[in-house]
Amino acid sequence: MPLLLRHGPYKFFFYSNEGNPREPIHVHVRSSKGEAKIWLEPTIGLADSFGFNSRELHAIIKIVIDNRVAFERAWRDHFGN
């Protein structure tokens, strides 16, 4: 489970085993309040979430937008594609 970023209460990561066939590029985010999965491809979007309110999800999406390139690079480096 590579940790990509800590930002305030949020930890952004992906799992080393992301399914077979592998899902499109995405990140998971977790805090003490909840967890969410955010797609990076084909566009940034919420896959699912529990525990976060709309304000928190907006902040999370903004962080993902700001770090998209680094997240995608880490995914490709880890999975080799």
C-alpha distance (Angstrom), angle and dihedral (degrees) to the residues before:
residue distance angle dihedral
M1 . . .
P2 3.81 . .
L3 3.81 112.1 .
L4 3.80 107.9 -138.2
L5 3.80 103.3 179.3
R6 3.78 143.9 -6.8
H7 3.77 111.7 -151.1
G8 3.79 117.6 171.2
P9 3.81 106.5 -54.5
Y10 3.82 93.0 -15.4
K11 3.79 130.1 97.6
F12 3.81 116.3 -165.2
F13 3.79 117.7 -157.9
F14 3.78 146.4 135.8
Y15 3.77 131.1 -137.5
S16 3.78 120.1 -109.1
N17 3.82 89.6 -133.0
E18 3.79 104.8 52.1
G19 3.78 97.2 168.9
N20 3.76 137.5 -84.2
P21 2.90 111.7 -69.8
R22 3.79 89.0 31.3
E23 3.78 116.3 -117.4
P24 3.81 120.5 -120.3
I25 3.80 116.8 -82.9
H26 3.80 111.7 -65.6
V27 3.79 142.3 144.3
H28 3.76 133.1 -136.7
V29 3.79 121.5 -139.5
R30 3.77 126.3 -161.7
S31 3.77 137.6 -179.2
S32 3.78 133.8 159.6
K33 3.82 87.4 -86.5
G34 3.78 101.2 52.5
E35 3.76 152.6 -48.4
A36 3.80 135.2 -103.6
K37 3.78 140.5 -179.9
I38 3.80 118.5 -139.9
W39 3.80 124.3 -165.2
L40 3.81 116.4 -138.7
E41 3.79 95.7 -175.0
P42 2.90 139.2 88.9
T43 3.82 84.1 0.5
I44 3.79 132.9 -18.1
G45 3.78 109.3 -89.8
L46 3.76 144.3 142.6
A47 3.81 113.5 -92.9
D48 3.81 96.0 -179.9
S49 3.76 141.4 -31.3
F50 3.76 142.7 -175.8
G51 3.78 130.0 -173.2
F52 3.81 98.0 15.1
N53 3.79 122.1 106.7
S54 3.81 122.7 -140.9
R55 3.82 93.5 -94.6
E56 3.81 91.3 53.8
L57 3.80 91.8 46.4
H58 3.79 90.1 51.4
A59 3.83 89.8 52.5
I60 3.81 91.0 46.9
I61 3.81 92.9 50.6
K62 3.82 89.6 49.6
I63 3.82 90.5 53.2
V64 3.81 90.3 48.9
I65 3.82 91.0 50.1
D66 3.80 90.7 50.1
N67 3.83 92.4 48.9
R68 3.79 101.5 33.7
V69 3.81 96.1 114.9
A70 3.80 93.1 50.8
F71 3.82 92.0 45.5
E72 3.81 92.1 50.2
R73 3.81 91.5 47.1
A74 3.82 91.3 50.7
W75 3.81 90.6 49.4
R76 3.81 92.8 50.6
D77 3.81 92.5 44.6
H78 3.80 90.9 50.6
F79 3.81 98.6 43.3
G80 3.79 97.1 32.1
N81 3.78 99.7 -124.7
